[in-house]
Structure formats: C-alpha cells, structure tokens
Amino acid sequence: MAMTTAVTQKAVADGTAAAAMPPGYRAHKDDHLARLRKVEGQVRGIARMVEGDRYCIDVLTQVSAATRALQQVALVCWMTTCAIA
C-alpha cells in the first residue's frame, strides 16, 4: 500500500491523477475488496468471541481494531477515488 500511496500522492501533486486513474473503484477494486474481507473476518471473530462468552475487554479490544480497520478502508477508498478525481 505504501507504494500505491506514494504513486497516488505524486499523481495528485503533479496534476496527472485525473488522467491516470479511471473514475470510481475500478483501479483499486481488488485492494478495497481484500481489505473489506479482512474486516469481515475480524467481525466474524468478534461474534465468535461473544458466543464463547469471552472477557468483555478482549471483545472491546477487537471491536476497536475492527473499527479502525474499517476507518482505514474508508480513508484509502476516499484517497484513491474521491480525492484524486
């Protein structure tokens, strides 16, 4: 991802971003879907923790991690589609 971010930042800086990237999610669709699948796995794990009566702090820690991961998905989606359009 660091490479993609650097390339995206360079394209934005030199004004070639709009020409280089097609509109929408097409250019990074697989990356976005992979991130979302990871978050989905985290949430399923949290559900299993609740079903297994795991300690509340452990569940909340995982909820926080999943929330942060989802926020990262939103940020990356925005940076690679909306911010450069």
SERO-4910 file (N, C-alpha, C, O; in steps of 0.05 Angstrom, whole numbers):
BEGIN
 pado doro    nc1    nc2    nc3   cac1   cac2   cac3    cc1    cc2    cc3    oc1    oc2    oc3
  Met    A     16    -24      0      0      0      0     17     25      0      9     45    -12
  Ala    A     40     25     13     57     48     14     65     57    -14     66     81    -20
  Met    A     70     38    -32     78     45    -59     54     58    -73     58     78    -87
  Thr    A     30     47    -70      6     58    -83      1     87    -72     -5    105    -88
  Thr    A      5     91    -46      1    117    -35     21    137    -46     13    160    -52
  Ala    A     46    129    -48     66    147    -59     60    154    -88     63    177    -95
  Val    A     53    135   -103     46    140   -131     22    158   -133     21    177   -150
  Thr    A      1    153   -117    -23    170   -117    -16    198   -109    -26    217   -121
  Gln    A      0    201    -88      7    228    -79     23    243   -101     19    267   -104
  Lys    A     41    229   -115     56    242   -136     37    250   -159     40    272   -170
  Ala    A     18    233   -166      0    240   -187    -18    263   -180    -24    280   -197
  Val    A    -26    265   -155    -42    288   -145    -25    313   -146    -34    334   -155
  Ala    A      0    311   -137     18    334   -136     24    345   -164     25    370   -167
  Asp    A     28    328   -184     35    339   -210     11    342   -228     15    349   -252
  Gly    A    -13    337   -218    -37    342   -234    -45    321   -254    -63    325   -270
  Thr    A    -31    298   -253    -38    277   -272    -57    256   -261    -63    236   -275
  Ala    A    -66    260   -237    -83    240   -224   -109    235   -239   -116    211   -243
  Ala    A   -122    255   -247   -148    252   -261   -145    237   -287   -161    220   -295
  Ala    A   -123    242   -301   -118    229   -327   -109    200   -323   -114    183   -339
  Ala    A    -94    195   -301    -82    169   -297   -101    149   -286    -98    125   -290
  Met    A   -122    157   -271   -140    139   -257   -167    140   -269   -178    162   -273
  Pro    A   -179    117   -275   -207    117   -284   -225    125   -261   -218    120   -238
  Pro    A   -249    135   -266   -267    143   -244   -277    118   -229   -278     96   -240
  Gly    A   -283    122   -204   -295    100   -188   -273     82   -176   -250     90   -173
  Tyr    A   -282     58   -169   -264     39   -155   -249     21   -173   -233      5   -163
  Arg    A   -252     22   -199   -240      2   -217   -211     -2   -213   -201    -24   -213
  Ala    A   -196     19   -210   -166     17   -209   -157      2   -184   -136    -11   -185
  His    A   -172      4   -162   -163     -8   -137   -184    -27   -125   -184    -33   -101
  Lys    A   -202    -36   -142   -225    -52   -132   -216    -77   -116   -227    -82    -95
  Asp    A   -197    -91   -127   -187   -115   -114   -175   -109    -86   -179   -124    -67
  Asp    A   -160    -87    -84   -149    -79    -59   -170    -72    -38   -169    -81    -15
  His    A   -191    -57    -47   -213    -50    -29   -228    -75    -20   -234    -77      4
  Leu    A   -233    -93    -38   -248   -117    -31   -232   -134    -12   -243   -146      7
  Ala    A   -206   -136    -16   -189   -152      2   -189   -140     31   -191   -155     50
  Arg    A   -187   -113     32   -189   -100     58   -216   -105     72   -217   -111     96
  Leu    A   -237   -103     56   -264   -108     68   -267   -137     77   -281   -142     97
  Arg    A   -255   -156     62   -257   -184     71   -242   -188     97   -251   -204    114
  Lys    A   -220   -174    101   -205   -176    126   -222   -166    149   -223   -178    171
  Val    A   -235   -143    145   -252   -132    165   -275   -150    171   -283   -154    194
  Glu    A   -287   -162    150   -309   -181    154   -300   -205    171   -315   -214    189
  Gly    A   -276   -214    167   -265   -236    183   -261   -228    212   -267   -244    230
  Gln    A   -252   -203    216   -250   -193    243   -277   -192    257   -279   -200    281
  Val    A   -297   -183    244   -324   -181    256   -335   -209    262   -348   -213    282
  Arg    A   -331   -228    244   -339   -255    249   -325   -266    274   -337   -281    290
  Gly    A   -299   -260    277   -285   -268    300   -296   -256    326   -297   -269    346
  Ile    A   -304   -231    324   -316   -218    347   -342   -232    355   -348   -237    379
  Ala    A   -358   -240    335   -383   -254    340   -377   -281    354   -391   -288    373
  Arg    A   -356   -295    345   -349   -320    358   -340   -315    387   -345   -331    405
  Met    A   -326   -293    392   -317   -286    419   -342   -282    437   -342   -291    460
  Val    A   -362   -268    427   -386   -263    443   -400   -289    448   -409   -294    470
  Glu    A   -403   -305    427   -416   -332    431   -401   -349    452   -414   -364    466
  Gly    A   -375   -346    453   -359   -361    471   -356   -348    499   -340   -357    515
  Asp    A   -371   -327    503   -370   -313    529   -342   -304    537   -334   -306    560
  Arg    A   -328   -293    518   -301   -283    523   -303   -257    540   -323   -244    541
  Tyr    A   -282   -251    554   -280   -229    572   -286   -203    556   -276   -199    534
  Cys    A   -301   -185    569   -311   -161    556   -288   -144    544   -290   -134    522
  Ile    A   -267   -140    559   -245   -123    550   -232   -135    524   -224   -120    507
  Asp    A   -230   -161    523   -219   -174    499   -237   -168    475   -228   -163    453
  Val    A   -263   -170    479   -283   -165    457   -281   -135    449   -280   -129    425
  Leu    A   -280   -118    468   -279    -89    462   -253    -82    448   -253    -65    430
  Thr    A   -231    -95    455   -206    -91    441   -208    -98    411   -198    -84    394
  Gln    A   -221   -121    406   -225   -129    378   -245   -111    363   -241   -107    339
  Val    A   -265   -102    377   -284    -83    365   -269    -57    357   -273    -47    335
  Ser    A   -252    -48    374   -236    -24    368   -218    -29    344   -216    -12    326
  Ala    A   -205    -52    343   -188    -58    320   -204    -60    294   -195    -50    273
  Ala    A   -227    -72    295   -244    -75    271   -254    -47    262   -255    -42    238
  Thr    A   -261    -31    281   -270     -4    275   -248     12    261   -252     25    241
  Arg    A   -224     10    272   -201     24    260   -195     14    232   -189     29    214
  Ala    A   -197    -12    228   -192    -24    202   -213    -14    182   -206     -8    159
  Leu    A   -238    -12    190   -259     -2    172   -255     27    166   -260     36    143
  Gln    A   -246     43    185   -239     71    180   -217     73    160   -217     91    143
  Gln    A   -198     55    162   -175     55    143   -185     48    115   -176     60     95
  Val    A   -204     30    113   -215     23     87   -228     48     75   -225     54     51
  Ala    A   -244     62     91   -257     86     81   -237    107     73   -240    120     52
  Leu    A   -216    111     88   -195    131     81   -181    124     55   -178    141     38
  Val    A   -174     99     52   -160     90     28   -178     92      4   -170    101    -18
  Cys    A   -203     84      7   -223     87    -15   -225    116    -23   -226    123    -47
  Trp    A   -228    134     -4   -231    162    -10   -206    173    -23   -208    188    -43
  Met    A   -182    165    -13   -157    176    -25   -153    166    -53   -143    181    -70
  Thr    A   -161    142    -59   -156    131    -86   -179    136   -106   -176    130   -129
  Thr    A   -201    147    -97   -223    153   -116   -231    182   -115   -230    196   -135
  Cys    A   -240    191    -92   -252    218    -90   -231    240    -89   -234    260   -103
  Ala    A   -210    236    -74   -190    258    -71   -175    264    -96   -166    286    -99
  Ile    A   -172    245   -114   -156    249   -138   -174    256   -162   -163    263   -183
  Ala    A   -200    254   -159   -218    259   -181   -221    288   -186   -236    296   -205
***
